[in-house]
Amino acid sequence: MSLTLEQRIDRLESTEAIKKLKHVYMNHCDLGYQPAHLGPLFTDDAVWTSAVFGHHAGRKAIEDFFGGISAQIVFAAHLAMNFVIDVDGDEATGLWRILMPCTMMEDGEKVSRWILGDYDEQYVREDGVWKFRKIDFLVNFNVPSLESWAGTETVRGA
């Protein structure tokens, strides 16, 4: 089926809006995981899940998670890349890679770490605005900066 010019433009504009949504999300994470700024990026029934960081269902639970994670991750630089976004009308999916140098609190001490992960995401357009419906974050590795990650890697199944 051939798309009309209007449909093609909508897909391009939607892809750019989703990329901006992701970058705004990363920026707010880097600025201290501010729940008041992150919450509105999600639908009311959204899910944020990770085997390492927990399962959080609903916008309020997601906001609560972000409100607490800043005590554990006291510095973060989210570097998102390698995106693949597929738009289908008012719904879309996305895959992203992240490399994140960060500082985490461990037993009262600051530890420099490298986190590599991948995001499997779902988006929905509500009243013309793209939002996260689901974020599934898989940590590929999370190691102190002076240690090797060899042997700690985890990958998402094909």
LUMRODO-496469 format. One line per 4 residues: number of its first residue (from 1); for each residue x negated, z negated, y negated of N, C-alpha, C. Coordinates in nm, 3 decimals, decimal comma. Atoms other than C-alpha are relative to their C-alpha. Layout:
N
NUM = X:Z:Y:X:Z:Y:X:Z:Y; ...
# end
This chain:
158
1 = -0,084:0,000:0,117:0,000:0,000:0,000:-0,089:0,000:-0,124; 0,076:-0,012:0,124:-0,135:0,100:-0,337:0,058:-0,093:-0,106; -0,043:0,091:0,106:-0,124:-0,151:-0,620:0,017:0,076:-0,131; -0,018:-0,058:0,133:0,005:-0,063:-0,963:-0,113:-0,049:-0,090
5 = 0,101:0,043:0,097:-0,225:-0,090:-1,262:0,028:-0,143:-0,045; -0,037:0,135:0,042:-0,034:-0,401:-1,370:-0,039:-0,103:0,107; 0,038:0,092:-0,109:-0,088:-0,564:-1,027:-0,151:-0,016:0,009; 0,147:0,006:-0,006:-0,457:-0,477:-1,031:-0,055:-0,085:-0,115
9 = 0,043:0,080:0,115:-0,499:-0,624:-1,380:0,033:-0,146:0,023; -0,037:0,138:-0,028:-0,311:-0,937:-1,273:-0,098:-0,063:0,099; 0,098:0,053:-0,096:-0,547:-0,981:-0,976:-0,133:-0,030:-0,068; 0,126:0,023:0,071:-0,851:-0,944:-1,200:0,010:-0,120:-0,094
13 = -0,017:0,114:0,091:-0,716:-1,185:-1,462:0,017:-0,131:0,077; -0,017:0,119:-0,081:-0,612:-1,430:-1,191:-0,132:-0,047:0,059; 0,132:0,035:-0,054:-0,957:-1,419:-1,032:-0,085:-0,067:-0,108; 0,077:0,061:0,110:-1,116:-1,494:-1,369:0,056:-0,137:-0,035
17 = -0,060:0,130:0,030:-0,869:-1,778:-1,432:-0,037:-0,103:0,107; 0,038:0,091:-0,109:-0,949:-1,931:-1,091:-0,148:-0,036:-0,011; 0,141:0,031:0,022:-1,322:-1,903:-1,158:-0,015:-0,102:-0,113; 0,005:0,095:0,111:-1,266:-2,082:-1,489:0,051:-0,137:0,044
21 = -0,053:0,126:-0,053:-1,054:-2,348:-1,314:-0,110:-0,074:0,077; 0,105:0,062:-0,081:-1,340:-2,412:-1,071:-0,113:-0,053:-0,089; 0,108:0,043:0,088:-1,600:-2,431:-1,347:0,041:-0,118:-0,089; -0,049:0,115:0,076:-1,385:-2,666:-1,556:0,000:-0,124:0,090
25 = 0,002:0,109:-0,097:-1,343:-2,883:-1,245:-0,143:-0,054:0,016; 0,140:0,042:-0,018:-1,722:-2,889:-1,188:-0,052:-0,071:-0,125; 0,046:0,061:0,125:-1,787:-2,970:-1,554:0,053:-0,143:-0,014; -0,057:0,134:0,010:-1,548:-3,267:-1,548:-0,059:-0,093:0,106
29 = 0,069:0,082:-0,100:-1,710:-3,389:-1,225:-0,136:-0,043:-0,054; 0,133:0,031:0,054:-2,051:-3,371:-1,395:0,004:-0,096:-0,118; -0,013:0,091:0,114:-1,919:-3,569:-1,691:0,064:-0,133:0,040; -0,043:0,132:-0,042:-1,830:-3,872:-1,483:0,129:-0,006:0,081
33 = -0,119:-0,003:-0,087:-1,537:-3,761:-1,263:0,122:-0,061:-0,069; -0,108:0,055:0,081:-1,280:-3,833:-1,533:0,138:0,038:0,056; -0,130:-0,029:-0,060:-0,939:-3,865:-1,361:0,099:0,064:-0,097; -0,095:-0,053:0,099:-0,747:-3,789:-1,683:-0,022:0,149:-0,024
37 = 0,029:-0,142:0,018:-0,921:-3,451:-1,706:0,012:0,078:0,131; -0,005:-0,068:-0,128:-0,939:-3,368:-1,335:0,142:0,009:0,055; -0,136:0,003:-0,055:-0,582:-3,466:-1,240:0,085:0,121:-0,036; -0,085:-0,114:0,038:-0,408:-3,191:-1,441:-0,042:0,134:0,062
41 = 0,045:-0,124:-0,064:-0,611:-2,928:-1,254:0,064:0,019:0,138; -0,060:0,000:-0,134:-0,416:-3,012:-0,934:0,152:0,002:-0,007; -0,145:0,009:-0,013:-0,057:-2,961:-0,824:0,035:-0,144:0,039; -0,043:0,136:-0,033:0,146:-3,279:-0,770:-0,019:-0,032:0,147
45 = 0,012:0,021:-0,145:0,129:-3,230:-0,391:-0,135:0,046:0,056; 0,132:-0,050:-0,042:-0,236:-3,122:-0,378:-0,067:-0,095:0,099; 0,081:0,076:-0,095:-0,482:-3,238:-0,113:-0,146:0,028:-0,030; 0,146:-0,010:0,011:-0,854:-3,306:-0,161:-0,054:-0,072:0,123
49 = 0,042:0,059:-0,126:-1,026:-3,366:0,172:-0,145:0,032:0,032; 0,139:-0,015:-0,043:-1,375:-3,415:0,312:-0,026:-0,104:0,108; 0,035:0,095:-0,105:-1,505:-3,574:0,631:-0,089:-0,112:-0,055; 0,092:0,099:0,057:-1,765:-3,754:0,416:0,068:-0,083:-0,109
53 = -0,056:0,069:0,116:-1,561:-3,844:0,106:0,148:-0,037:0,014; -0,136:0,045:-0,026:-1,215:-3,896:0,258:0,108:0,103:-0,025; -0,119:-0,084:0,012:-0,867:-3,747:0,260:0,090:-0,061:-0,106; -0,078:0,050:0,113:-0,664:-3,777:-0,060:0,116:0,096:-0,023
57 = -0,119:-0,084:0,008:-0,308:-3,643:-0,060:0,085:-0,041:-0,120; -0,079:0,024:0,121:-0,115:-3,610:-0,386:-0,090:-0,017:-0,121; 0,080:0,003:0,123:-0,235:-3,583:-0,742:-0,044:-0,142:-0,037; 0,035:0,138:0,033:-0,228:-3,962:-0,796:-0,115:-0,050:0,089
61 = 0,107:0,041:-0,091:-0,444:-4,024:-0,487:-0,132:0,070:-0,036; 0,119:-0,075:0,040:-0,686:-3,754:-0,604:-0,060:-0,062:-0,127; 0,048:0,065:0,122:-0,707:-3,913:-0,949:-0,066:-0,135:0,032; 0,058:0,129:-0,040:-0,771:-4,253:-0,787:-0,137:0,019:0,065
65 = 0,129:-0,031:-0,064:-1,048:-4,102:-0,575:-0,106:0,029:-0,105; 0,097:-0,033:0,104:-1,219:-3,953:-0,878:-0,032:-0,121:-0,088; 0,023:0,120:0,078:-1,176:-4,280:-1,066:-0,100:-0,094:0,065; 0,092:0,088:-0,072:-1,378:-4,458:-0,798:-0,134:0,062:0,034
69 = 0,122:-0,065:-0,049:-1,639:-4,200:-0,700:-0,114:-0,009:-0,102; 0,105:0,007:0,102:-1,825:-4,233:-1,031:-0,087:-0,125:0,016; 0,083:0,118:-0,028:-1,946:-4,577:-0,917:-0,101:0,029:0,110; 0,090:-0,038:-0,109:-2,107:-4,411:-0,613:-0,095:0,113:-0,043
73 = 0,080:-0,113:0,048:-2,226:-4,083:-0,769:-0,013:-0,017:-0,151; 0,015:0,035:0,141:-2,368:-4,186:-1,106:-0,057:0,115:-0,084; 0,041:-0,124:0,068:-2,515:-3,844:-1,193:0,022:0,113:0,098; -0,021:-0,117:-0,084:-2,421:-3,502:-1,062:-0,014:0,126:-0,082
77 = 0,007:-0,134:0,060:-2,498:-3,141:-1,142:0,055:0,098:0,104; -0,067:-0,090:-0,094:-2,246:-2,926:-0,951:-0,037:0,144:-0,034; 0,038:-0,140:0,017:-2,385:-2,575:-0,911:0,079:0,083:0,100; -0,087:-0,077:-0,088:-2,109:-2,354:-0,768:-0,041:0,147:-0,002
81 = 0,045:-0,139:-0,013:-2,187:-2,006:-0,640:0,065:0,066:0,121; -0,041:-0,078:-0,117:-2,113:-1,736:-0,381:0,151:-0,003:0,024; -0,145:0,009:-0,013:-1,740:-1,735:-0,449:0,060:0,126:0,061; -0,085:-0,107:-0,052:-1,490:-1,523:-0,260:0,143:-0,044:-0,029
85 = -0,136:0,036:0,040:-1,143:-1,531:-0,417:0,094:0,114:0,038; -0,103:-0,097:-0,037:-0,837:-1,355:-0,274:0,131:-0,043:-0,062; -0,124:0,028:0,073:-0,524:-1,338:-0,489:0,113:0,078:0,064; -0,120:-0,063:-0,053:-0,178:-1,266:-0,350:0,119:-0,053:-0,080
89 = -0,111:0,043:0,085:0,084:-1,294:-0,623:-0,034:-0,131:-0,070; 0,020:0,130:0,064:0,113:-1,657:-0,734:-0,076:-0,098:0,089; 0,082:0,082:-0,089:-0,107:-1,788:-0,450:-0,135:0,066:0,018; 0,135:-0,054:-0,020:-0,477:-1,750:-0,383:-0,080:-0,095:0,087
93 = 0,095:0,081:-0,076:-0,759:-1,873:-0,164:-0,139:0,025:-0,056; 0,137:-0,015:0,047:-1,122:-1,928:-0,244:-0,099:-0,072:0,089; 0,113:0,061:-0,069:-1,451:-2,002:-0,075:-0,113:-0,008:-0,100; 0,111:0,022:0,092:-1,743:-2,145:-0,271:-0,112:-0,072:0,073
97 = 0,114:0,081:-0,042:-2,091:-2,282:-0,203:-0,037:-0,089:-0,117; 0,046:0,091:0,105:-2,230:-2,578:-0,394:-0,135:-0,057:0,038; 0,125:0,074:-0,011:-2,577:-2,713:-0,443:0,007:-0,105:-0,110; -0,020:0,107:0,096:-2,568:-3,052:-0,611:-0,114:-0,101:0,004
101 = 0,090:0,113:0,016:-2,866:-3,256:-0,718:0,080:-0,113:-0,062; -0,079:0,112:0,050:-2,727:-3,602:-0,780:-0,076:-0,130:0,017; 0,051:0,136:-0,015:-2,803:-3,972:-0,815:0,113:-0,084:0,055; -0,101:0,083:-0,065:-2,614:-4,203:-0,581:-0,048:-0,144:0,006
105 = 0,031:0,143:-0,014:-2,598:-4,580:-0,573:0,003:-0,036:0,148; 0,012:0,042:-0,139:-2,717:-4,717:-0,239:-0,062:-0,139:0,003; 0,047:0,139:-0,004:-2,750:-5,092:-0,187:-0,053:-0,046:-0,136; 0,037:0,042:0,134:-2,767:-5,143:-0,564:-0,115:0,077:-0,062
109 = 0,113:-0,081:0,049:-3,046:-4,885:-0,606:0,046:0,144:-0,022; -0,027:-0,142:0,025:-3,032:-4,534:-0,752:-0,090:0,083:0,091; 0,072:-0,088:-0,091:-3,131:-4,266:-0,499:0,028:0,144:-0,039; -0,014:-0,143:0,028:-3,195:-3,901:-0,587:0,033:0,072:0,130
113 = -0,044:-0,070:-0,122:-3,015:-3,675:-0,338:0,026:0,147:-0,029; -0,043:-0,139:-0,001:-2,949:-3,312:-0,259:0,121:0,009:0,091; -0,118:-0,028:-0,082:-2,602:-3,220:-0,138:0,022:0,150:-0,002; -0,040:-0,139:-0,015:-2,524:-2,873:-0,006:0,134:-0,001:0,071
117 = -0,131:-0,002:-0,064:-2,165:-2,796:0,079:0,075:0,128:-0,023; -0,087:-0,114:0,026:-1,889:-2,545:0,097:0,143:-0,048:-0,019; -0,139:0,027:0,034:-1,541:-2,549:-0,043:0,088:0,110:0,058; -0,105:-0,090:-0,045:-1,240:-2,389:0,124:0,123:-0,043:-0,078
121 = -0,102:0,043:0,096:-0,965:-2,388:-0,139:0,125:0,087:0,002; -0,125:-0,071:0,022:-0,605:-2,291:-0,201:0,045:-0,029:-0,144; -0,046:0,011:0,139:-0,459:-2,228:-0,546:0,144:0,050:-0,008; -0,134:-0,048:0,027:-0,112:-2,175:-0,684:0,015:0,012:-0,152
125 = -0,028:-0,018:0,142:0,006:-2,044:-1,019:0,135:-0,064:-0,031; -0,121:0,069:0,042:0,258:-2,280:-1,179:0,021:0,023:-0,148; -0,031:-0,028:0,141:0,423:-2,171:-1,503:-0,114:0,075:-0,068; 0,105:-0,084:0,055:0,146:-1,917:-1,554:-0,139:-0,061:0,003
129 = 0,130:0,069:-0,002:-0,139:-2,168:-1,495:-0,045:-0,019:0,144; 0,056:0,019:-0,134:-0,362:-2,164:-1,187:-0,046:-0,144:0,018; 0,038:0,137:-0,033:-0,410:-2,504:-1,020:-0,048:-0,005:0,145; 0,040:0,024:-0,138:-0,570:-2,640:-0,706:0,119:-0,052:0,079
133 = -0,099:0,052:-0,095:-0,331:-2,688:-0,415:-0,074:-0,078:0,110; 0,077:0,068:-0,102:-0,601:-2,785:-0,167:-0,148:0,028:-0,020; 0,146:-0,013:-0,005:-0,975:-2,850:-0,170:-0,045:-0,067:0,128; 0,060:0,051:-0,122:-1,148:-2,891:0,164:-0,151:0,014:-0,018
137 = 0,143:0,001:0,030:-1,511:-2,991:0,101:-0,079:-0,042:0,124; 0,087:0,027:-0,114:-1,756:-2,969:0,390:-0,142:-0,023:-0,051; 0,139:0,030:0,037:-2,093:-3,137:0,333:-0,090:0,059:0,108; 0,095:-0,058:-0,095:-2,359:-2,921:0,498:-0,120:-0,091:0,021
141 = 0,097:0,108:-0,011:-2,624:-3,181:0,422:0,002:-0,083:-0,126; 0,006:0,097:0,109:-2,675:-3,486:0,201:-0,122:-0,086:0,029; 0,126:0,067:-0,031:-3,034:-3,606:0,196:-0,070:-0,048:-0,127; 0,083:0,041:0,114:-3,265:-3,806:-0,033:-0,093:0,115:-0,038
145 = 0,072:-0,117:0,051:-3,460:-3,562:-0,250:-0,140:0,017:0,060; 0,135:-0,012:-0,056:-3,796:-3,638:-0,087:0,000:0,012:0,151; -0,008:-0,014:-0,145:-3,671:-3,600:0,272:0,047:0,140:0,036; -0,043:-0,130:-0,051:-3,610:-3,291:0,482:0,145:-0,008:0,047
149 = -0,136:-0,007:-0,053:-3,257:-3,184:0,567:0,000:0,063:0,139; 0,008:-0,061:-0,132:-3,380:-3,015:0,886:0,057:-0,095:0,105; -0,063:0,080:-0,105:-3,167:-3,138:1,173:0,125:-0,073:-0,045; -0,120:0,069:0,049:-2,892:-3,280:0,949:0,112:0,097:-0,035
153 = -0,094:-0,101:0,047:-2,711:-2,952:0,875:0,130:0,002:0,082; -0,130:-0,021:-0,060:-2,341:-2,904:0,946:0,055:0,128:-0,062; -0,062:-0,124:0,051:-2,164:-2,567:0,915:0,145:0,006:0,043; -0,142:-0,019:-0,030:-1,799:-2,473:0,908:0,011:0,105:0,110
157 = -0,022:-0,095:-0,108:-1,679:-2,298:1,222:0,055:0,132:-0,049; -0,045:-0,135:0,041:-1,610:-1,927:1,200:0,145:0,021:0,036
# end
